[in-house]
Amino acid sequence: MRLKRVAAAYFSPTGNTKRVAITIAEQVADREGLPVQEMDLTLPEGRKDVRSFGPCELLVLGMPVYAGRIPNKILPVVQTLFKGNGALAVPVVTFGNRSYDNALIEMCSELEKNSFHTIAGAAFASEHVFSPLLAPGRPDEEDRKEILAFAGNVSSKIREIEPGENDGMAAVPEPVQVRGEFPIPGYYQPLGEDGQPAVFLKAKPKTADSCNDCGICAEVCPMGSVSSGNHGEVTGICIKCQACTRACPMHSRYFDDPAMLSHIRYLTDHYQRKTVNEVFL
Ligand SMILES: Cc1cc2nc3c(=O)[nH]c(=O)nc-3n(C[C@H](O)[C@H](O)[C@H](O)COP(=O)(O)O)c2cc1C
């Protein structure tokens, strides 16, 4: 089958998921002589429009793993704004060296429910936003080769699909089988360094005196939660994505919630081994 459109959609507060999703989509689109249509879901204004697809079209959907699943505030976006109408889809997750748990199987299930045909899926290790000790520098050159090889295999699989009548397919491809538990049991419970549950859902970043009120934190917050009048104040919900701590030119933003810091120490104590990427076709 020949594609008519390739799109890369992603939620990516600190940029790694975006890089992975675009690399895959570009590699597939290049082979078809097509451009890549980007759909950035990171900021609230990118999550307003319905995205409709159709036969002979491909969506590469990238999500970071949060607590072993798709970020819970973004799940409704995947559920309500993406309409497949028989398009192909490749869900891709990035994860910070602990585990992607059930995030990929969750994406497959949601995309299939929305009339996409999931033909491949992948989980790529990516430096954890909580600590540079977890998957440091990844995705690196070696990962990039694996990402490109995966995209090449996706292309070949699409070419092998026999076209049918009216832009359709002679036979609908079987949904890709990825690793994960279904029905999905729940979210990963973060632990503290004592091995006990660490609860930091309500943690918000603090602002140091070095803040020069430039407002970049308000511009990059995916939840639109930074007060526009006083940039030091986070009035809405915080998903701990680290977009603001990374983007602040004065390095004024930081978290000091004891339970969150304890969980980060737990992660660095237990998850510094090198994880492998996993692809499913
Ligand atoms: C709130 C939160 C929860 C996370 N949970 C997990 C997790 O369960 N497993 C894991 O391996 N990485 C986890 N990570 C790490 C991210 O999946 C990883 O850093 C991701 O690549 C970030 O993507 P981005 O650069 O597109 O923002 C978590 C990160 C955040 C902010």
PDBQT file of the ligand as one rigid body, heavy atoms in Angstrom, charges set to zero:
ROOT
HETATM    1  C1  LIG A 301       5.468  12.538  36.219  1.00  0.00    +0.000 C 
HETATM    2  C2  LIG A 301       6.439  11.628  35.524  1.00  0.00    +0.000 A 
HETATM    3  C3  LIG A 301       6.294  10.266  35.645  1.00  0.00    +0.000 A 
HETATM    4  C4  LIG A 301       7.195   9.405  34.985  1.00  0.00    +0.000 A 
HETATM    5  N1  LIG A 301       7.011   8.049  35.089  1.00  0.00    +0.000 NA
HETATM    6  C5  LIG A 301       7.873   7.199  34.470  1.00  0.00    +0.000 A 
HETATM    7  C6  LIG A 301       7.700   5.781  34.579  1.00  0.00    +0.000 A 
HETATM    8  O1  LIG A 301       6.727   5.274  35.136  1.00  0.00    +0.000 OA
HETATM    9  N2  LIG A 301       8.636   4.977  34.007  1.00  0.00    +0.000 N 
HETATM   10  C7  LIG A 301       9.750   5.485  33.367  1.00  0.00    +0.000 A 
HETATM   11  O2  LIG A 301      10.600   4.694  32.948  1.00  0.00    +0.000 OA
HETATM   12  N3  LIG A 301       9.891   6.841  33.186  1.00  0.00    +0.000 NA
HETATM   13  C8  LIG A 301       8.986   7.692  33.718  1.00  0.00    +0.000 A 
HETATM   14  N4  LIG A 301       9.126   9.053  33.551  1.00  0.00    +0.000 N 
HETATM   15  C9  LIG A 301      10.182   9.565  32.670  1.00  0.00    +0.000 C 
HETATM   16  C10 LIG A 301       9.656  10.000  31.305  1.00  0.00    +0.000 C 
HETATM   17  O3  LIG A 301       8.895   8.979  30.706  1.00  0.00    +0.000 OA
HETATM   18  C11 LIG A 301      10.793  10.370  30.368  1.00  0.00    +0.000 C 
HETATM   19  O4  LIG A 301      11.646  11.285  30.979  1.00  0.00    +0.000 OA
HETATM   20  C12 LIG A 301      10.253  10.902  29.037  1.00  0.00    +0.000 C 
HETATM   21  O5  LIG A 301      11.160  10.591  28.023  1.00  0.00    +0.000 OA
HETATM   22  C13 LIG A 301      10.027  12.413  29.001  1.00  0.00    +0.000 C 
HETATM   23  O6  LIG A 301       9.555  12.781  27.730  1.00  0.00    +0.000 OA
HETATM   24  P1  LIG A 301       9.661  14.257  27.116  1.00  0.00    +0.000 P 
HETATM   25  O7  LIG A 301      11.163  14.578  26.967  1.00  0.00    +0.000 OA
HETATM   26  O8  LIG A 301       9.008  14.142  25.798  1.00  0.00    +0.000 OA
HETATM   27  O9  LIG A 301       9.001  15.191  28.061  1.00  0.00    +0.000 OA
HETATM   28  C14 LIG A 301       8.255   9.934  34.190  1.00  0.00    +0.000 A 
HETATM   29  C15 LIG A 301       8.369  11.327  34.076  1.00  0.00    +0.000 A 
HETATM   30  C16 LIG A 301       7.478  12.163  34.727  1.00  0.00    +0.000 A 
HETATM   31  C17 LIG A 301       7.608  13.649  34.555  1.00  0.00    +0.000 C 
ENDROOT
TORSDOF 0
